[in-house]
Amino acid sequence: MTLIVMLVGLLSPTIAAWELVKFYRNISVCRDATYAIPSSACIGVGEAPEALGCPKRGDVAVSGCTSALPSFNKTSGLCVARESAVCAMFGRDMWGCVFPSIGCANLTLIT
């Protein structure tokens, strides 16, 4: 009986953590890394995006981080968003996240 209670006690934090993690969505930022955001991501094609969610200042990248990226922090070795990204239209009809101070190649951004 004690062993079962101990195992349940050990599993509960893991289950609770999974409940939180499963609602995050990965979103790439143009010319930067991929971040996990706790809301619907800014994606889509057409006149409007499916949602407006983008990484916020201080968010840490979950993948695609290299020392060549603008968000790379030499001290920590991590990519950390230095500003909040915005949901913007790239070119004619593609939506995605971009850091305003970095932009996205030579594409015209419509926010």
N, C-alpha and C positions, 0 to 999 in steps of 0.2 A: 504494500500500500504506500509506504513512504517513497519507494523508488518511483512509482507512477506519479505521485504528486511532484517529485523533484523534476521528472522529465517534462511534465506539463508546464511547470514553472520555467524550465529552460526553453521550451518551444514557444511559449506565449510571446516573448519579445520578438522572436523571429517572425512569427505570424503577423504581429502588429506592424513590424517594419515592412513586410511584404505588402500589407494592405496600403501603406503609404506610397511605396515605390510604384506599384502597378498603375497608379493614376498619373504618373509622369509621362511626358512624351518627349522624345529626342527631336531637336530641331537644329539644323546647321545654320550658322550665320555666314553670310557671304564673305569670303576672304578671311575666314576665321574657323574656329573649331565647332564641335557639336556640343550642345548643352541640353540638359533635361529640365523641362519646365512643368510646373504643376497645373497647367491649363491647356486648353486647345491651342494648337500651334498655328502660326501664320503661314498658311500654305494655300495654294489654289491657282486656278487659271480662270481668267475672265475679268469682269468688271469689279468684283469684290472678293476678298479672301474668305476662306471658310471660317476663320477666327483671327484674332489679333495678337495672340500670345507669342512673346519673344523673351529671350533671356534678359534679366535685370542686372544692373551694376552689382558686382560682387559675386555673381554666380560663377561656379567652377565648371569647366568643360568636363564632359564625361568621355569624350573620344576625339581623335583627330588633332590633338595638341602637339605642336612642334615648336622648336625654338625660333622658327622663322615667322611665327604669327604675331600680330600686333598685341594680342592679349597675353602672350607668354610672360610669366613672372620669373626672372632669373633666380631670385632668392628661393622661391618655393618649388620651382620646376613645374609649376602648373599653369594652365591658361585660365585667367580670371578676367571676367568682363569688367573693363574699366569704365564703361558707361552702359546705360540701358539700350538695348537694340530696339529698333522700330520696325513695324510691319510696313513693307513698301512694295510697290510694283516695279518689277524689273522689265524694262523694255515695254512691249505692248500689252502683255496680259499675264505675266507670271508673278506670283506673290511670294515673298520670303522675308526673312529677318536680316537686318543690316545695322552695323554700328554707324551712327551718323557721321562721326569724325573720320571714319575709314572709307565709307562708300562701298560701291560694288563695281569694280573695274570701270569701264567707260559707259556704263548703262545709265540712262536717265531714271532717277528715282522719283516716284510719286507717292507721297505719304498721306 
